[in-house]
Amino acid sequence: MMKLLELTKNEEGATAIEYALIATLIAVAAIAAMGSLGNKLDTTYNNVAAKL
């Protein structure tokens, strides 16, 4: 029973999970931003190519 109580007080695993969630959110935001930027760059390059 004491071992179970010790496990509930251990927060190292929770901290690792929190960091993993933060890293995941940052990755998703970066992928979304790069996708949007990629579309804008594609349009810009196509416009430049058409004017050449």
C-alpha positions, 0 to 999 in steps of 0.5 A: 500500500505504501508503494502505491502512495509513493507512486501517486506522489511521484511527479517525474512521469507527469512532467515528462508527459507535459513536456511531450505535449508541449513539444507536440503542440509546437510541432503541430503549429510549426507544420501548420505554419510551414504549410501555409508559408509553402502555399504562399511561396508557391503562389509567389514563384508562379507569379514571378515565373508568369511575368518572366 
